[in-house]
């Protein structure tokens, strides 16, 4: 989601991963390669999931990152999972502003991996139209399927977010900095994400 042409990359690859997997354009996505890529993300994100579980319920993520709210920050794993095609349902399960989170639960890993974080003013509409992340997820799913790996993709909505768009986008960026989801444009180079340039 290109909201600011002047916004640069938030991180460099060297800051978080010293030896990224090298992907050629014509590379065949093997099971070992995909698992290694998933493991990199899991190794970074797992402590955050554990810290969220230990956070006292009265502490709000808005308070810790400087945004006012009286509500509790949920562990992303505890948000209600929906299928990615939820927008086809006759009645949308969510409406209005939200932060949405796309996750997978690889069978070999002890926790989910968080692949994308986004924000929207209209939860019932944002995922319905064109979205780069939907293309990346399709490529990721196709690659996993060809390698004999199952995906358990889900999208989750956090509704207790600022109503004002600027504040909500500030929150989105802080969460991206914290979790480093692989399919957000700010972080793809960190994980050397291959699926963003792969046509299944």
Number of C-alpha atoms within 10 A of each C-alpha: 10 7 7 7 6 7 9 9 12 13 15 12 15 11 8 14 15 9 9 16 15 10 14 8 8 7 10 12 18 15 16 10 15 16 16 13 18 22 16 16 21 21 13 16 19 18 11 15 18 12 11 17 15 10 15 11 12 10 14 19 20 18 14 10 12 11 16 14 15 13 15 16 21 16 15 21 18 9 14 11 16 15 12 16 11 17 19 9 8 7 10 12 12 17 15 12 23 24 22 21 21 25 21 18 19 19 12 10 14 10 17 21 27 26 23 21 24 21 23 20 17 13 22 18 14 16 18 14 8 9 11 12 20 16 17 22 20 16 19 22 19 20 21 18 13 15 17 11 17 15 16 12 20 18 23 22 23 18 15 16 22 20 14 10 14 10 14 21 18 16 22 20 17 13 17 20 14 12 20 26 25 27 24 19 18 19 22 20 18 22 21 17 21 23 22 20 11 18 12 13
